[in-house]
Structure formats: structure tokens, C-alpha cells
């Protein structure tokens, strides 16, 4: 047996800074990274009773995330450059 190099389509999520083997995983990671950039996680401390906040806890922002995933997926299908920056 020997090791053979193969050519595989790999998708890169630039904001997330990683490569993914599936388009869906790359799009979702990119959307998640964009949401984290816009709405950073707030970590609590002992003085406020360890309360924290994450964008996924807000139902409206969860809808924004879903729309962003759709937008990025469609932009990728049409080959649009810089769709995430629009």
C-alpha cells in the first residue's frame, strides 16, 4: 500500500479562518464568525452573578443568523465576490 495525493474541493471560511470539506459547514462557520464579530459574547463575572450573553440566545438574532447562512450560500452559488461585506 502507498499513500496517494488526491484533489479534493475544500471550502474556506475567511472570517472563521478555517477550511471545511463541505460547503454547508463552511457557510455556517462563516455566518457564525460574522455574527460573533458583530455581536461579541459577553462573559459574566462574580459581581453580576456569572450572567453571560450570546447572540444565539436572542430569537431575533437567531433569525438573522439563518438569513445570513442563506445569503452566503446563495452568494457562493452565484460566484459573487465579497458578498459577506455587502
N, C-alpha and C positions, 0 to 999 in steps of 0.2 A: 504494500500500500504506500501511496505517496500523497503528499498534500498538494492540492491544485488550487491555483488562484482562480476565482470566478468574478465575473462582473455582475454586480447587483445594484439596483436602483436604491439609493439611500436618500432620505429626505432630511434636510437641515432646518432646524428652527433657530434662526439667528438670535432672537431675543432670549430664548431659553439657553442658547449656547451648546446645543447637543445635536446629534444625528439620530434619526429614527428609521427603522426598517419599514414602517407603514406610514402612508400619507395621513391617515386619521390620527395616529399618535403624534406626529409632528405638528399638525394643525392644532390639536388640543393643547399641546405643550406651549406652542407659540401664543395661543389665546390666553392661557393661564399666566404666562410670563408678562404679557402686556397688561393684564388685569392687576397683577402684583405690582407692576411699575406705577400704574395709575392710582391704585388703592392699596398701599402697603399695609401689611399686618401690624396691628398694634398689640404689643405684648404687655400684659399687666404686671404689676409688682405687688409686694406685700401690703403696701399702703392703700391700694384700692381693692384689696381682696382677691388679687390674681385674676381680675377681669381681663379679657382679651377680645379682639375683634378681627374677623377675617371677612373678606368680601363675599365668600361663598355662603355666609350666614344670612345675608340680605337677599330676600327673594327677587327683588328688582335687579340687583347686580348679577344674580344667577341667570336671569333672562338676558342681560347684556352679554354675559359670557357665551350663552348659546348662540346669540346673534353674531357675535364676533367669530365663533367657530364656523358658522355658515358662511360669513363674509370671506374669511380667509380660505375656506375650502373652494368657494366659487372663484375667487381671485386666482387660486392656484390652477384651477381647471382651465381658465381662460388665458393663463400665462401673464397676467398683469404684474408689472413690477412695482414694488413699493406700495402694495395695497394696504399693508398694516400701518403705513404712515399717513394714509389719507384721512 
